[in-house]
Amino acid sequence: MVLMFLGAIFLGLCVLAALFDVNQLKIPNWLNLTLAALFVPAAAVSGLPLEIIGGHLMAGALAFLISFGLFAFRIFGGGDAKMIPAVVLWVGPAAALMFTFKMAIVGGICAVLVLAVRRTAPAEAIPGFMRAPFEPNAGVPYGVAIAAGALLAGAGSPLLADLFLAAGFTG
């Protein structure tokens, strides 16, 4: 029950990060740190063997290296590069590939949507709370894709599977 509660908080914070990204094109550091830090109590109460928890840590470390490489080449923003490893820490190696795939699909859809709206409507026509991505030369709020990847692939994670099962989602 505690693990499901922590998982629900984690997923809720992923959605909050997406909302911050849409509103400001930034994901606050405290939010990414909280996403990663919640892994510690979740792993402690999960009852998973240490080798599974170690796999989650290694997957998160690999995601950290890759996402910061992409940040260095200006492909991802700093908040995105911090959120991805935090999410991979939670989904672990069992769901990391599915998370990456779903994140990439949603990210592509977001990019096409943002570019299409920029070409057809002035930024001033977009409601203020979500106007930032539609300003000329603004970035794409990839936090939306990261959060969607977590929600769409979370059922494959041993830390989140019971929560998704209780909610009626089997992945």
C-alpha positions in Angstrom: 0.0 0.0 0.0 2.9 2.4 0.8 4.5 1.5 -2.5 1.3 2.3 -4.4 1.0 5.6 -2.5 4.7 6.6 -3.4 4.0 5.5 -7.0 1.0 7.7 -7.2 2.9 10.6 -5.9 5.7 9.9 -8.4 3.2 9.8 -11.3 1.4 13.0 -10.1 4.8 14.8 -9.9 5.5 13.7 -13.5 2.3 15.3 -14.6 3.2 18.4 -12.5 6.6 18.6 -14.3 4.8 18.4 -17.6 2.6 21.3 -16.6 5.6 23.4 -15.5 7.2 22.6 -18.8 4.2 23.7 -20.8 3.8 26.9 -18.7 7.5 28.0 -18.4 9.5 25.7 -20.7 11.4 24.7 -17.5 11.2 21.8 -15.0 12.2 23.0 -11.6 15.2 21.3 -10.0 13.3 20.6 -6.8 10.8 18.6 -8.8 13.4 16.4 -10.5 15.2 15.9 -7.3 11.9 14.8 -5.6 11.2 12.4 -8.4 14.6 10.7 -8.0 14.5 10.9 -4.1 11.1 9.1 -3.9 12.9 6.1 -5.4 14.7 5.5 -2.1 11.7 4.9 0.1 9.9 3.1 -2.7 12.8 0.7 -3.2 13.1 0.2 0.6 9.4 -0.8 1.0 9.1 -2.7 -2.3 10.5 -6.0 -1.1 12.4 -6.4 -4.4 15.7 -8.3 -4.4 18.8 -6.1 -4.2 19.8 -7.1 -7.7 16.6 -5.7 -9.1 17.0 -2.5 -7.2 20.6 -2.4 -8.5 19.3 -2.8 -12.0 17.1 0.2 -11.5 20.1 2.2 -10.2 22.2 1.1 -13.2 19.4 2.0 -15.7 19.1 5.4 -14.0 22.8 6.0 -14.2 22.9 5.0 -17.9 20.0 7.3 -18.6 21.8 10.1 -16.8 24.9 9.7 -19.0 22.9 9.5 -22.2 20.5 12.4 -21.4 23.4 14.6 -20.3 25.2 13.8 -23.5 22.1 14.9 -25.4 22.0 18.0 -23.2 25.6 18.8 -24.1 24.7 18.7 -27.8 21.7 21.0 -27.0 19.1 18.3 -28.0 17.5 18.3 -24.6 17.0 21.1 -22.1 18.5 20.7 -18.6 15.2 19.9 -16.9 14.5 17.2 -19.4 18.0 15.8 -19.0 17.4 15.6 -15.3 13.8 14.2 -15.5 14.6 11.3 -17.8 17.0 9.6 -15.4 14.6 10.1 -12.5 11.9 8.4 -14.4 14.2 5.6 -15.6 15.2 5.1 -12.0 11.5 4.3 -11.3 10.7 2.2 -14.4 14.0 0.3 -14.3 15.4 -1.9 -16.9 12.2 -3.9 -17.4 10.3 -0.9 -18.8 13.1 1.5 -19.8 12.9 0.6 -23.5 9.1 0.9 -23.6 9.4 4.2 -21.7 12.0 5.5 -24.3 9.8 4.4 -27.2 6.6 5.9 -25.8 8.4 9.1 -24.8 9.9 9.4 -28.3 6.5 8.9 -30.0 4.7 11.5 -27.8 7.7 13.9 -28.1 7.4 13.7 -31.9 3.7 14.3 -31.8 4.2 17.3 -29.4 6.9 18.7 -31.7 4.6 18.4 -34.8 1.7 19.9 -32.9 3.7 22.8 -31.6 5.2 23.6 -35.0 1.8 23.3 -36.7 0.2 25.7 -34.2 3.1 28.2 -34.5 2.5 28.3 -38.3 -1.2 28.7 -38.1 -1.9 30.9 -35.0 -0.2 33.8 -33.4 1.2 33.1 -29.9 -1.1 35.8 -28.5 -4.1 33.6 -29.5 -2.9 30.8 -27.1 -4.1 31.0 -23.5 -1.4 32.5 -21.3 -0.8 29.5 -19.1 0.3 27.5 -22.1 1.6 30.2 -24.5 5.4 29.7 -23.9 6.0 26.8 -26.4 4.2 28.7 -29.1 6.3 31.8 -29.0 8.7 32.1 -32.0 12.0 30.2 -31.5 10.8 28.6 -28.2 11.6 25.0 -27.4 9.2 22.1 -27.3 8.0 21.1 -23.8 9.5 17.7 -23.7 8.5 17.2 -20.1 5.1 16.3 -21.6 6.6 13.5 -23.5 8.6 12.3 -20.5 5.6 12.3 -18.3 3.5 10.5 -20.9 6.3 7.9 -21.3 6.2 7.3 -17.5 2.4 6.9 -17.6 2.3 4.7 -20.7 5.2 2.4 -19.7 4.8 2.4 -15.9 2.8 -0.8 -15.8 6.0 -2.6 -16.8 7.9 -1.4 -13.8 8.0 -3.6 -10.7 7.7 -0.5 -8.5 4.6 0.7 -10.3 2.9 -2.5 -11.6 0.6 -2.9 -8.5 -0.6 0.7 -8.8 -1.5 0.2 -12.5 -3.1 -3.1 -11.8 -5.2 -1.6 -9.0 -6.2 1.2 -11.4 -7.3 -1.4 -14.0 -4.4 -0.8 -16.4 -2.2 -3.8 -17.4 0.1 -2.1 -19.9 
